């Protein structure tokens, strides 16, 4: 059904007196707002906000797409994803709508696909079960379809959901999945176009593209390509960002790959329970002379763990949980990190005096000797006193080293 034609004719779409501004393809126009009956609308399964939930459904049900032939059943499926993705936020929004009504309009296409307003639509679906006054969604209706206007619609969605709304609403893994799908996998948008749509700098977007590719590599390493919900459940968004920084500092390509797979194995098993401590230790090890030892000690465990994974197509939430029960491997990973980290810490402690003296020497070398002659007598005396104190301290250090 075309909402702007049959929808209006059949009385399921009602034009209101409200209007709103939208910018599409760089052109800002005023659009009328309509009330559309809820059962003539349907969720957007290409919404980045629920990307990991979509991937989980496809994996659990062995399908490539979610069947839309039964709109009500399809909406019930996505409805649950919206709820589970941020229950607290949805409950808060629902209370507000119940109290004062829908305050912000949505954006839908003429076939009923919701481009913006999935959470508000979900709240109205809940509320309409008890009160028919909530049975209409206030929205702009764009006379476009997603097949012929995919880029423009995606850019509009990103502009509204990331450029205007609070960015923290997005689960960080869902954000990375969306970026990977839009820029890398489907090549729908360029880095520049994504930047323009979201208000993020191109450097920020490029950094997130690289993180998304690390995310894809992680899932491929554990034989779960495309199963992004696993990364969401393991909460690896922050650690992935840290790993990206660490890998940039490792110049040897082979060493970089070995570190990557060692870290992926730790992401999977999470021997510490929280990756924060592991990442903190890894940073010190990577900056020390003990990185090679870390790699050598980790590789045997890494190979055993990755070899124990089911084949591609057989990995799911249950099989991942089984692999993560490998307490022997977790123990070995903990021992390795603790051992190498302690060595790196001890080495850093021993190197500290040299580093301090080097910094002191560098600072002194920056003093402009020409300016010294221009100083007042009092200022020159103050400097001489400081030099004398420094000489005394250096003499003490020399005495200690001479013993």
NUKOL-247022 format. One line per 10 residues: number of its first residue (from 1); for each residue x, z, y of N, C-alpha, C. Coordinates in steps of 0.1 Angstrom, whole numbers, plus 5000, padded with zeros to 4 digits. Example, Ala and Ser with C-alpha at 12.3 -4.5 7.8 and 13.67 -1.06 7.14 Angstrom:
2
1) 5132 5078 4943 5123 5078 4955 5132 5078 4967; 5128 5071 4978 5137 5071 4989 5129 5079 5000 $
END
This chain:
403
1) 5008 5000 4988 5000 5000 5000 5009 5000 5013; 5005 4992 5022 5011 4992 5035 5004 5002 5044; 5010 5013 5048 5004 5024 5055 4998 5020 5068; 5005 5010 5075 5001 5006 5088 4989 4996 5088; 4986 4991 5076 4975 4982 5074 4964 4988 5066; 4966 4987 5052 4955 4993 5043 4954 5008 5046; 4965 5015 5049 4964 5030 5051 4954 5033 5062; 4956 5026 5074 4947 5028 5085 4933 5024 5082; 4932 5012 5075 4918 5007 5072 4911 5017 5063; 4918 5023 5053 4911 5032 5044 4910 5046 5049 $
11) 4915 5049 5061 4913 5062 5067 4923 5073 5062; 4933 5069 5054 4943 5079 5049 4954 5080 5059; 4955 5071 5069 4965 5072 5080 4957 5072 5093; 4960 5083 5101 4953 5084 5114 4963 5085 5125; 4962 5076 5135 4971 5076 5146 4968 5088 5155; 4978 5095 5160 4976 5107 5169 4980 5102 5183; 4979 5111 5192 4983 5109 5206 4998 5112 5208; 5004 5117 5198 5018 5120 5200 5027 5108 5198; 5039 5109 5204 5049 5099 5203 5063 5105 5201; 5073 5098 5197 5086 5103 5196 5096 5092 5197 $
21) 5109 5095 5202 5119 5085 5203 5128 5084 5191; 5131 5072 5187 5141 5070 5176 5150 5059 5181; 5163 5060 5176 5173 5050 5179 5177 5043 5166; 5174 5030 5165 5176 5022 5153 5184 5010 5158; 5196 5008 5151 5205 4997 5155 5209 4997 5169; 5210 5010 5174 5215 5012 5188 5204 5010 5198; 5192 5007 5194 5181 5005 5203 5171 5017 5203; 5169 5023 5214 5160 5035 5214 5146 5030 5219; 5136 5034 5210 5122 5030 5213 5113 5043 5211; 5101 5042 5218 5091 5052 5216 5082 5048 5205 $
31) 5080 5056 5195 5072 5053 5183 5059 5062 5183; 5048 5057 5179 5036 5066 5177 5038 5074 5165; 5031 5086 5165 5031 5095 5154 5018 5095 5147; 5018 5094 5133 5006 5093 5126 5004 5105 5117; 4992 5108 5113 4989 5118 5102 4987 5109 5089; 4995 5112 5079 4994 5105 5066 4990 5115 5055; 4980 5111 5047 4976 5120 5036 4988 5121 5026; 4990 5133 5022 5002 5136 5014 5003 5127 5001; 4992 5125 4995 4993 5117 4982 4996 5103 4983; 4997 5098 4996 5001 5084 4998 5016 5083 5002 $
41) 5023 5094 5001 5037 5094 5004 5045 5098 4992; 5058 5094 4992 5067 5098 4981 5081 5100 4985; 5088 5109 4978 5101 5113 4981 5111 5101 4980; 5122 5103 4988 5133 5093 4988 5143 5098 4978; 5144 5091 4967 5154 5095 4956 5168 5091 4960; 5170 5084 4972 5183 5081 4977 5188 5091 4988; 5180 5102 4989 5184 5112 4999 5196 5119 4994; 5207 5119 5003 5220 5125 4999 5218 5140 4997; 5208 5147 5003 5207 5161 5002 5204 5166 4988; 5199 5157 4979 5196 5161 4965 5203 5152 4955 $
51) 5215 5147 4960 5222 5137 4951 5226 5144 4938; 5231 5156 4938 5235 5162 4926 5224 5165 4916; 5212 5168 4922 5200 5171 4914 5195 5158 4907; 5196 5147 4914 5193 5134 4909 5202 5131 4897; 5215 5134 4899 5225 5131 4888 5222 5139 4876; 5218 5152 4878 5215 5161 4867 5203 5156 4859; 5193 5152 4866 5181 5147 4860 5184 5135 4851; 5191 5125 4857 5195 5113 4849 5203 5117 4837; 5212 5126 4838 5220 5130 4827 5212 5137 4816; 5203 5146 4820 5195 5154 4811 5185 5145 4803 $
61) 5181 5134 4810 5170 5126 4804 5175 5112 4800; 5188 5110 4801 5194 5097 4797 5188 5085 4803; 5185 5086 4816 5180 5074 4824 5189 5071 4835; 5187 5058 4840 5195 5054 4852 5187 5056 4865; 5174 5056 4864 5165 5058 4876 5154 5067 4872; 5148 5073 4882 5136 5081 4879 5124 5073 4881; 5115 5073 4871 5103 5064 4870 5094 5068 4882; 5090 5058 4890 5081 5060 4901 5067 5054 4898; 5064 5050 4886 5051 5043 4883 5040 5053 4884; 5043 5066 4881 5033 5077 4884 5038 5085 4896 $
71) 5032 5082 4907 5037 5087 4920 5036 5103 4920; 5025 5108 4915 5023 5123 4915 5034 5129 4906; 5036 5124 4894 5046 5130 4885 5060 5129 4891; 5063 5117 4897 5076 5115 4903 5078 5125 4914; 5067 5127 4923 5069 5137 4934 5070 5151 4929; 5064 5154 4918 5066 5168 4912 5080 5170 4908; 5087 5160 4903 5101 5161 4899 5110 5164 4911; 5109 5155 4921 5117 5156 4933 5114 5169 4941; 5101 5173 4941 5096 5185 4947 5105 5197 4942; 5107 5198 4929 5114 5209 4923 5129 5208 4928 $
81) 5135 5196 4929 5148 5195 4934 5150 5200 4948; 5140 5196 4957 5141 5201 4971 5140 5216 4971; 5132 5222 4963 5130 5236 4963 5143 5243 4958; 5149 5238 4947 5160 5245 4941 5173 5243 4950; 5173 5232 4958 5185 5229 4966 5187 5239 4977; 5177 5245 4982 5178 5255 4992 5165 5263 4993; 5163 5272 4984 5150 5280 4983 5148 5288 4996; 5158 5295 5001 5156 5303 5013 5151 5295 5025; 5158 5284 5027 5155 5276 5038 5141 5270 5037; 5137 5266 5025 5123 5260 5023 5113 5271 5025 $
91) 5115 5283 5020 5105 5294 5022 5104 5297 5037; 5115 5297 5044 5114 5300 5058 5106 5289 5066; 5109 5276 5062 5102 5265 5069 5087 5266 5065; 5084 5269 5053 5070 5270 5049 5062 5281 5056; 5069 5292 5058 5062 5303 5066 5059 5298 5080; 5069 5291 5086 5067 5286 5100 5055 5276 5101; 5055 5267 5091 5044 5257 5091 5030 5264 5089; 5030 5274 5080 5017 5281 5078 5013 5288 5090; 5022 5293 5098 5019 5301 5110 5015 5292 5122; 5023 5282 5125 5021 5274 5137 5020 5259 5134 $
101) 5020 5255 5122 5018 5241 5119 5031 5233 5119; 5031 5221 5115 5043 5212 5115 5047 5209 5129; 5059 5213 5133 5064 5211 5147 5072 5199 5149; 5078 5194 5138 5087 5182 5140 5082 5171 5130; 5080 5159 5136 5075 5149 5128 5085 5143 5118; 5081 5137 5108 5090 5130 5098 5091 5115 5102; 5098 5108 5093 5100 5094 5094 5098 5088 5080; 5088 5078 5079 5086 5072 5066 5085 5057 5068; 5086 5050 5056 5085 5035 5056 5071 5032 5053; 5067 5019 5055 5053 5015 5054 5048 5017 5039 $
111) 5057 5017 5030 5052 5019 5016 5051 5034 5012; 5054 5043 5022 5052 5057 5019 5065 5064 5016; 5076 5058 5015 5089 5064 5012 5093 5073 5024; 5097 5086 5021 5100 5095 5032 5115 5094 5035; 5119 5090 5047 5133 5089 5051 5138 5102 5057; 5129 5109 5064 5132 5122 5070 5120 5131 5069; 5122 5143 5065 5111 5153 5064 5108 5157 5050; 5117 5155 5040 5114 5159 5027 5111 5174 5025; 5118 5182 5032 5115 5197 5031 5102 5200 5037; 5098 5195 5049 5085 5197 5055 5074 5192 5046 $
121) 5076 5180 5040 5066 5175 5031 5064 5184 5019; 5075 5189 5014 5074 5199 5002 5066 5211 5006; 5069 5216 5018 5061 5228 5022 5046 5225 5024; 5043 5213 5029 5029 5210 5031 5022 5208 5017; 5030 5202 5007 5024 5201 4994 5021 5214 4988; 5029 5224 4991 5027 5238 4986 5014 5244 4993; 5014 5243 5006 5004 5249 5014 4990 5242 5011; 4990 5229 5009 4977 5222 5007 4970 5226 4995; 4977 5232 4985 4970 5236 4973 4960 5247 4976; 4962 5255 4987 4953 5266 4990 4944 5263 5003 $
131) 4949 5253 5011 4942 5251 5023 4943 5236 5027; 4932 5228 5026 4932 5214 5029 4936 5210 5042; 4937 5219 5052 4941 5215 5065 4956 5211 5066; 4963 5214 5055 4977 5211 5054 4980 5198 5046; 4969 5190 5044 4969 5179 5035 4974 5166 5042; 4979 5167 5054 4984 5156 5062 4998 5158 5067; 5007 5148 5067 5020 5149 5071 5021 5141 5084; 5026 5147 5095 5028 5140 5108 5041 5133 5108; 5040 5120 5110 5053 5112 5109 5052 5099 5116; 5064 5094 5119 5065 5080 5124 5065 5071 5112 $
141) 5059 5059 5113 5059 5049 5102 5067 5037 5107; 5078 5034 5100 5086 5023 5103 5081 5011 5095; 5079 5000 5102 5075 4988 5095 5087 4980 5089; 5093 4987 5080 5105 4982 5073 5105 4986 5058; 5112 4978 5050 5114 4983 5036 5128 4985 5033; 5131 4993 5023 5145 4998 5020 5153 4987 5015; 5147 4977 5008 5155 4966 5002 5161 4957 5012; 5154 4954 5023 5159 4945 5033 5166 4952 5045; 5164 4965 5046 5170 4972 5057 5177 4985 5053; 5184 4984 5041 5190 4995 5035 5200 5002 5045 $
151) 5209 4994 5051 5219 4999 5060 5213 5006 5072; 5204 5000 5079 5198 5006 5091 5191 5019 5087; 5184 5019 5076 5176 5031 5072 5185 5042 5068; 5196 5039 5061 5206 5049 5058 5212 5055 5070; 5216 5047 5080 5222 5051 5092 5212 5060 5100; 5199 5056 5100 5189 5065 5107 5188 5078 5100; 5188 5078 5087 5187 5090 5079 5198 5100 5082; 5210 5094 5082 5222 5102 5085 5222 5108 5099; 5218 5099 5108 5217 5104 5122 5208 5115 5124; 5196 5115 5117 5187 5126 5119 5191 5138 5111 $
161) 5196 5136 5099 5198 5148 5090 5212 5154 5092; 5222 5147 5097 5235 5152 5099 5238 5152 5114; 5235 5141 5121 5239 5141 5135 5231 5150 5143; 5218 5153 5140 5209 5161 5148 5207 5175 5142; 5205 5176 5129 5202 5188 5123 5215 5196 5120; 5213 5209 5116 5225 5217 5112 5232 5211 5100; 5245 5209 5101 5252 5203 5090 5253 5212 5078; 5252 5225 5081 5253 5234 5070 5242 5234 5060; 5231 5227 5064 5220 5225 5055 5224 5218 5042; 5234 5210 5043 5238 5202 5031 5247 5210 5022 $
171) 5244 5209 5009 5254 5215 5000 5266 5206 5001; 5278 5212 5002 5290 5204 5004 5293 5193 4993; 5289 5196 4981 5291 5186 4970 5281 5174 4972; 5269 5177 4976 5259 5167 4979 5264 5158 4990; 5270 5164 5000 5276 5156 5011 5287 5147 5006; 5295 5152 4997 5306 5143 4992 5300 5132 4983; 5290 5135 4976 5284 5125 4967 5278 5114 4976; 5271 5118 4986 5264 5109 4996 5275 5100 5002; 5286 5105 5006 5296 5097 5013 5302 5088 5003; 5304 5092 4990 5310 5083 4980 5301 5072 4977 $
181) 5288 5075 4976 5278 5065 4973 5277 5054 4984; 5276 5060 4996 5274 5051 5008 5286 5043 5012; 5298 5048 5011 5310 5042 5016 5318 5035 5004; 5320 5042 4993 5329 5037 4983 5321 5029 4972; 5312 5036 4965 5305 5029 4954 5296 5018 4958; 5287 5020 4967 5278 5009 4971 5282 5001 4983; 5293 5005 4990 5298 4998 5002 5287 4995 5012; 5278 5004 5013 5266 5002 5022 5271 5004 5037; 5280 5014 5039 5284 5016 5053 5300 5016 5053; 5305 5014 5064 5320 5015 5066 5322 5030 5072 $
191) 5335 5034 5072 5338 5047 5077 5333 5048 5092; 5335 5037 5099 5331 5037 5113 5316 5038 5115; 5309 5031 5107 5294 5032 5107 5289 5046 5104; 5295 5052 5094 5291 5066 5090 5295 5075 5101; 5306 5073 5107 5310 5082 5119 5300 5080 5130; 5296 5068 5133 5287 5066 5144 5273 5072 5141; 5269 5072 5129 5256 5077 5125 5255 5093 5125; 5267 5099 5122 5267 5114 5120 5273 5122 5132; 5280 5115 5140 5287 5122 5151 5301 5128 5146; 5304 5126 5133 5317 5130 5128 5328 5120 5133 $
201) 5340 5125 5135 5351 5115 5138 5354 5107 5126; 5360 5095 5129 5364 5087 5117 5374 5094 5109; 5383 5102 5115 5393 5109 5107 5386 5119 5098; 5376 5126 5103 5368 5135 5094 5362 5128 5082; 5356 5117 5085 5349 5109 5075 5359 5104 5065; 5370 5099 5069 5380 5094 5060 5386 5105 5051; 5387 5117 5057 5392 5128 5049 5381 5132 5038; 5368 5131 5042 5358 5134 5032 5357 5123 5021; 5360 5111 5025 5360 5100 5015 5371 5103 5005; 5382 5107 5009 5393 5110 5000 5389 5122 4991 $
211) 5383 5132 4997 5378 5143 4989 5368 5139 4978; 5359 5129 4982 5349 5124 4973 5356 5117 4961; 5367 5110 4964 5374 5103 4953 5381 5113 4944; 5385 5124 4949 5391 5135 4941 5380 5141 4932; 5368 5142 4938 5356 5147 4930 5353 5138 4919; 5353 5125 4921 5351 5115 4911 5361 5116 4900; 5374 5118 4904 5385 5119 4895 5384 5131 4886; 5379 5142 4892 5377 5155 4885 5367 5153 4874; 5356 5147 4877 5345 5145 4867 5349 5135 4856; 5357 5125 4860 5362 5116 4850 5372 5123 4841 $
221) 5380 5132 4846 5390 5139 4838 5383 5148 4827; 5371 5153 4831 5364 5162 4821 5354 5154 4813; 5355 5141 4813 5346 5132 4806 5331 5133 4810; 5330 5135 4823 5316 5136 4828 5314 5128 4841; 5318 5115 4840 5317 5106 4852 5303 5106 4857; 5301 5107 4870 5288 5106 4877 5280 5119 4876; 5284 5129 4868 5276 5141 4866 5279 5151 4877; 5276 5148 4889 5280 5156 4901 5275 5170 4901; 5264 5172 4894 5258 5186 4894 5268 5196 4887; 5276 5191 4878 5286 5200 4872 5296 5205 4882 $
231) 5300 5196 4891 5309 5201 4902 5302 5210 4912; 5289 5208 4914 5281 5217 4922 5280 5231 4916; 5277 5231 4903 5276 5244 4896 5289 5251 4895; 5300 5244 4895 5313 5250 4894 5318 5254 4908; 5311 5250 4918 5314 5253 4932 5328 5250 4936; 5332 5237 4934 5346 5233 4936 5348 5225 4950; 5338 5225 4958 5339 5218 4971 5351 5223 4979; 5352 5236 4982 5362 5242 4989 5376 5240 4983; 5377 5243 4970 5390 5241 4963 5394 5226 4963; 5385 5217 4962 5389 5203 4963 5395 5200 4977 $
241) 5390 5205 4987 5395 5203 5001 5410 5209 5001; 5412 5220 4996 5425 5227 4995 5435 5218 4987; 5430 5213 4976 5438 5205 4967 5443 5193 4974; 5434 5187 4981 5437 5175 4989 5449 5177 4998; 5449 5189 5005 5460 5192 5014 5473 5194 5006; 5472 5201 4995 5484 5204 4986 5490 5191 4981; 5482 5182 4976 5487 5170 4970 5494 5161 4980; 5490 5162 4993 5496 5154 5003 5511 5158 5005; 5514 5170 5002 5527 5175 5005 5537 5173 4993; 5531 5168 4982 5539 5165 4970 5543 5150 4970 $
251) 5556 5148 4972 5560 5134 4974 5561 5126 4961; 5565 5132 4950 5567 5125 4937 5553 5122 4931; 5551 5109 4929 5537 5104 4924 5534 5110 4911; 5543 5110 4901 5541 5115 4888 5538 5130 4888; 5546 5137 4896 5544 5151 4898 5530 5154 4904; 5526 5146 4913 5513 5148 4920 5502 5146 4910; 5503 5136 4901 5492 5134 4891 5492 5146 4881; 5503 5151 4877 5504 5162 4868 5498 5175 4874; 5501 5177 4887 5495 5188 4893 5480 5187 4894; 5475 5175 4897 5461 5172 4898 5453 5176 4885 $
261) 5459 5172 4874 5452 5174 4861 5453 5189 4857; 5464 5195 4861 5465 5210 4859 5455 5217 4867; 5453 5213 4879 5443 5220 4888 5429 5217 4883; 5426 5204 4879 5413 5201 4873 5409 5210 4862; 5419 5213 4853 5417 5221 4842 5413 5236 4846; 5420 5240 4857 5417 5253 4862 5403 5253 4869; 5399 5242 4875 5386 5241 4881 5376 5243 4870; 5378 5236 4859 5369 5237 4848 5367 5251 4842; 5379 5257 4838 5378 5270 4831 5377 5282 4841; 5382 5280 4853 5382 5291 4863 5386 5304 4857 $
271) 5399 5305 4853 5403 5317 4846 5402 5330 4854; 5403 5328 4868 5402 5340 4877 5388 5343 4880; 5378 5334 4876 5364 5336 4880 5361 5331 4894; 5371 5331 4903 5369 5325 4916 5382 5317 4919; 5380 5305 4924 5392 5297 4926 5400 5301 4939; 5395 5310 4947 5402 5313 4959 5416 5318 4957; 5417 5328 4948 5431 5334 4945 5440 5323 4939; 5434 5315 4930 5443 5304 4923 5448 5295 4934; 5440 5290 4943 5444 5281 4953 5455 5287 4962; 5453 5300 4965 5462 5307 4974 5476 5307 4967 $
281) 5476 5310 4954 5488 5311 4947 5495 5297 4945; 5486 5287 4943 5491 5273 4941 5498 5268 4954; 5493 5272 4965 5499 5267 4978 5514 5272 4978; 5516 5285 4975 5529 5291 4975 5538 5284 4965; 5533 5281 4953 5541 5275 4942 5545 5261 4946; 5535 5253 4952 5538 5239 4955 5548 5238 4966; 5550 5249 4974 5559 5248 4985 5573 5254 4981; 5574 5258 4968 5586 5265 4963 5594 5255 4954; 5604 5261 4948 5612 5253 4938 5607 5255 4924; 5595 5261 4922 5590 5264 4909 5578 5256 4905 $
291) 5576 5245 4913 5564 5236 4909 5566 5230 4896; 5578 5225 4893 5581 5218 4880 5578 5228 4869; 5583 5240 4870 5580 5250 4859 5565 5252 4857; 5558 5253 4868 5543 5254 4867 5537 5243 4859; 5542 5231 4862 5536 5219 4856 5539 5220 4841; 5552 5222 4837 5556 5222 4823 5549 5233 4815; 5546 5244 4821 5540 5255 4814 5525 5252 4812; 5519 5245 4822 5505 5242 4822 5501 5231 4813; 5510 5221 4811 5506 5208 4805 5501 5210 4791; 5507 5219 4783 5502 5220 4769 5488 5225 4769 $
301) 5485 5235 4777 5471 5240 4778 5462 5230 4783; 5466 5222 4793 5458 5212 4799 5454 5201 4789; 5464 5197 4781 5461 5187 4770 5451 5192 4760; 5453 5205 4756 5444 5211 4746 5430 5212 4751; 5428 5216 4763 5415 5218 4769 5408 5204 4771; 5415 5195 4776 5409 5181 4779 5406 5174 4765; 5415 5177 4755 5412 5170 4742 5400 5177 4735; 5397 5189 4739 5386 5196 4733 5372 5192 4738; 5372 5184 4749 5360 5180 4755 5352 5170 4747; 5339 5170 4747 5332 5159 4740 5335 5146 4746 $
311) 5331 5135 4739 5333 5122 4745 5324 5119 4757; 5327 5109 4764 5319 5105 4776 5305 5101 4770; 5295 5107 4777 5281 5104 4773 5276 5116 4765; 5285 5125 4760 5281 5137 4753 5283 5150 4761; 5289 5148 4772 5291 5160 4781 5279 5163 4789; 5275 5176 4788 5263 5181 4797 5266 5195 4800; 5256 5202 4806 5258 5215 4810 5261 5225 4799; 5255 5223 4787 5257 5231 4776 5271 5230 4770; 5275 5217 4768 5288 5215 4762 5299 5220 4772; 5297 5218 4785 5307 5223 4795 5308 5238 4793 $
321) 5297 5245 4792 5297 5260 4791 5304 5264 4778; 5303 5256 4768 5310 5260 4755 5325 5259 4757; 5329 5248 4763 5344 5246 4766 5349 5257 4775; 5341 5262 4784 5345 5272 4794 5346 5286 4787; 5342 5287 4775 5343 5300 4768 5357 5302 4761; 5366 5292 4763 5379 5293 4757 5388 5303 4764; 5387 5316 4759 5394 5327 4765 5409 5326 4763; 5413 5320 4752 5428 5319 4750 5434 5310 4760; 5428 5299 4763 5433 5290 4773 5433 5296 4787; 5422 5303 4790 5421 5310 4803 5432 5320 4804 $
331) 5435 5327 4794 5446 5337 4794 5459 5331 4797; 5462 5319 4790 5475 5312 4792 5476 5307 4806; 5465 5302 4811 5465 5297 4825 5468 5308 4835; 5462 5320 4833 5464 5331 4842 5479 5335 4841; 5484 5336 4829 5498 5341 4827 5508 5331 4834; 5505 5318 4832 5514 5308 4838 5514 5310 4853; 5502 5310 4859 5502 5311 4874 5508 5324 4879; 5505 5335 4872 5510 5348 4877 5526 5348 4876; 5531 5343 4865 5546 5342 4863 5552 5334 4874; 5548 5322 4876 5554 5312 4885 5551 5317 4899 $
341) 5540 5322 4902 5536 5327 4915 5545 5339 4919; 5548 5348 4910 5557 5359 4913 5571 5354 4916; 5575 5344 4909 5589 5339 4911 5589 5332 4925; 5578 5325 4929 5578 5319 4942 5578 5329 4953; 5570 5340 4951 5569 5351 4961 5583 5357 4963; 5589 5360 4951 5603 5367 4952 5613 5358 4959; 5612 5345 4956 5621 5335 4963 5619 5335 4978; 5606 5335 4981 5602 5334 4995 5607 5347 5003; 5606 5358 4996 5611 5371 5002 5626 5370 5004; 5633 5365 4994 5648 5364 4995 5652 5354 5006 $
351) 5644 5344 5008 5647 5334 5018 5643 5338 5032; 5635 5349 5033 5630 5353 5046 5640 5356 5057; 5651 5363 5053 5661 5366 5064 5667 5353 5069; 5670 5344 5061 5676 5331 5065 5666 5324 5075; 5653 5324 5071 5643 5317 5079 5642 5324 5093; 5643 5337 5093 5641 5345 5106 5653 5342 5115; 5665 5342 5109 5677 5339 5117 5677 5325 5122; 5673 5316 5114 5672 5302 5118 5663 5300 5130; 5651 5307 5129 5642 5306 5140 5648 5312 5153; 5655 5324 5151 5662 5330 5163 5672 5321 5169 $
361) 5680 5315 5160 5690 5305 5165 5684 5293 5173; 5673 5288 5167 5666 5277 5173 5661 5281 5187; 5655 5293 5188 5649 5298 5200 5660 5299 5211; 5671 5304 5207 5682 5307 5217 5688 5293 5222; 5688 5283 5213 5693 5270 5217 5684 5263 5227; 5672 5268 5228 5662 5261 5238 5664 5267 5252; 5672 5277 5254 5674 5283 5267 5682 5273 5276; 5677 5270 5287 5684 5261 5296 5695 5268 5304; 5708 5265 5300 5719 5272 5306 5721 5270 5321; 5716 5259 5325 5717 5256 5340 5708 5266 5348 $
371) 5697 5269 5342 5688 5278 5349 5694 5292 5350; 5702 5296 5340 5708 5310 5340 5715 5313 5353; 5722 5303 5359 5730 5305 5371 5721 5306 5383; 5709 5302 5382 5700 5302 5393 5692 5315 5394; 5693 5324 5383 5685 5336 5383 5691 5347 5392; 5682 5356 5395 5687 5367 5404 5696 5376 5396; 5703 5385 5403 5713 5394 5397 5706 5403 5387; 5694 5408 5390 5686 5417 5381 5682 5409 5369; 5678 5397 5370 5674 5389 5358 5686 5386 5349; 5697 5383 5355 5709 5381 5347 5713 5394 5340 $
381) 5712 5405 5346 5715 5418 5340 5706 5421 5328; 5693 5417 5330 5684 5419 5319 5687 5411 5307; 5691 5398 5310 5695 5389 5299 5708 5394 5292; 5717 5399 5299 5730 5405 5293 5727 5417 5284; 5717 5425 5289 5713 5436 5280 5707 5432 5267; 5699 5421 5268 5692 5416 5256 5703 5410 5246; 5713 5403 5252 5724 5397 5244 5732 5408 5237; 5734 5419 5245 5742 5430 5239 5734 5436 5227; 5721 5438 5229 5713 5444 5218 5713 5434 5206; 5712 5421 5208 5713 5412 5197 5726 5412 5190 $
391) 5737 5413 5198 5750 5414 5192 5752 5426 5183; 5746 5438 5188 5747 5450 5180 5739 5448 5166; 5728 5442 5167 5720 5439 5155 5727 5430 5145; 5734 5420 5151 5741 5410 5143 5753 5417 5136; 5759 5426 5144 5771 5433 5139 5767 5442 5127; 5755 5448 5128 5750 5456 5116 5748 5448 5104; 5742 5436 5106 5740 5427 5095 5753 5422 5088; 5763 5419 5097 5776 5415 5091 5782 5426 5083; 5781 5438 5088 5787 5450 5082 5780 5452 5068; 5767 5450 5067 5760 5451 5054 5765 5441 5044 $
401) 5766 5428 5049 5770 5417 5040 5785 5419 5036; 5792 5425 5044 5807 5426 5041 5809 5437 5030; 5800 5446 5027 5802 5456 5017 5801 5451 5003 $
END
